[in-house]
């Protein structure tokens, strides 16, 4: 019995010891580890990401004189190399770390400009584990490098409002009572047609990765930069780069930036991927208001829309522009016209792409891409090729092929706007200017008024208005009037 008691007593002691070790291990596991830190600098913000072994409670606050941002992580250890963070072009001058209250980690960011910080935690997804995201937003700054001058923007808004009012009044057969009647012709604005070039993904959202390690975010940025250069080199066009560096932008933020810049067209550049290396070819997508035109389109839309889950947003997607979007749909009813323009431009782009690459789909597909959901802006998403296909991955990395893709996209866009230029654009003015006045036409010059033109041509003002479908006396330099017979 004594020997047996000793045997069982020893077993109980071992079990107790193992349980004690387990409790100690469990207690030790409550401490989080900062495995790495990643930083991306954008024109209007910087994003600092802490990769954590498990969730950690964070306290983030600012200090002045000098300006600093303090990030306290409870029960956390630092394994990351903070000296390797790329601080250039960010609001952070230096990073200091230390231990606080024995078990907590303190990270201090020394700042070189005013920031508005916000932070949030993200649960693990298919690409990353637990994360703490700290965004440093720069008040008054825009993510677009060269914002439009506010006066130019105001003039353009007035032009658009006047054009819409005249169109509506003509459709109703009424005289517009809310449009100012000018005695003298205002100079034609001859503005540039503005194209938003959106390089997909960016920052911690790398997009797809090819078999050889090529990252989608890098390839599409290079293609987008080449596309923007071609747009800016063409008379009457101007490019706005939505993302011009390696940083994250939310999908709705991309469309908001495009709307702020009053763009005429939005094109998002991507590189397709599939779980098989066999698919190949380029594709062009427009927004679908109901459903996808194919299972592939639906799968791709779901995949691309997950970018916001990778990059993360505080408290869900930002819907700050929801009222504006609804107003645009309800008041202007532009969605159908916008979608038709998108499909028309998409057909032109697809035709150009077919001359340099295989097509994955021979027609413009439609799917519910968040990045295309601007009811007032014709938009396309171009999948330049399959980065998951080894041969296409290699081609996508080739500068000459990137340039061919950029040329194809812009040629398609340019062909559309050459036929259908916005009324206030330089291309529209050139169209009118090239229509040389014959015996029954007159091109308006500076200083002309409708009454003086009528007197010089020997026709009543009322007949001149009727022949040119004018509801008032507003005319512009460069406009061509048809002169009715006497």
Secondary structure, DSSP 8 states (H G I E B T S, - for coil): -HHHHHHHHHHHHHHHHHHHHHHHHHHHTTSEEEEEEEEEE-SSEEEEEEEESS---EEEEEETTTTEEEEEETTEEE-S-GGGS--TTSSEEEEEEEEETTTEEEEEEEESS--EEEEEEE---SS--EEEEEEEE-TT--SSSS---HHHHHHHHHHHHHHHHHHHHHHHT---SSS---SS-B----B-EEEEEEE--BTTB---B-TT--BHHHHHHHHHHHHHHHHHHSTTEEEEES--SS----HHHHHHHHHHTT-SEEEEEEEE--SSS----BEEEEE-SS--SSHHHHHHHHHHHTHHHHH--TTS---TTHHHHHHIIIII--HHHHHHHHHHHHHHHHHHHTTTS-BSSSS-EEE--GGG--TTSEEEEEEEEETTSHHHHHHHT-HHHHHHHHHHHHHHHHHHHHHS--TTBHHHHHHHHHS---TTEEE--TT--HHHHHHHHT--HHHHHHHTT-SSS--BTT-EEE----
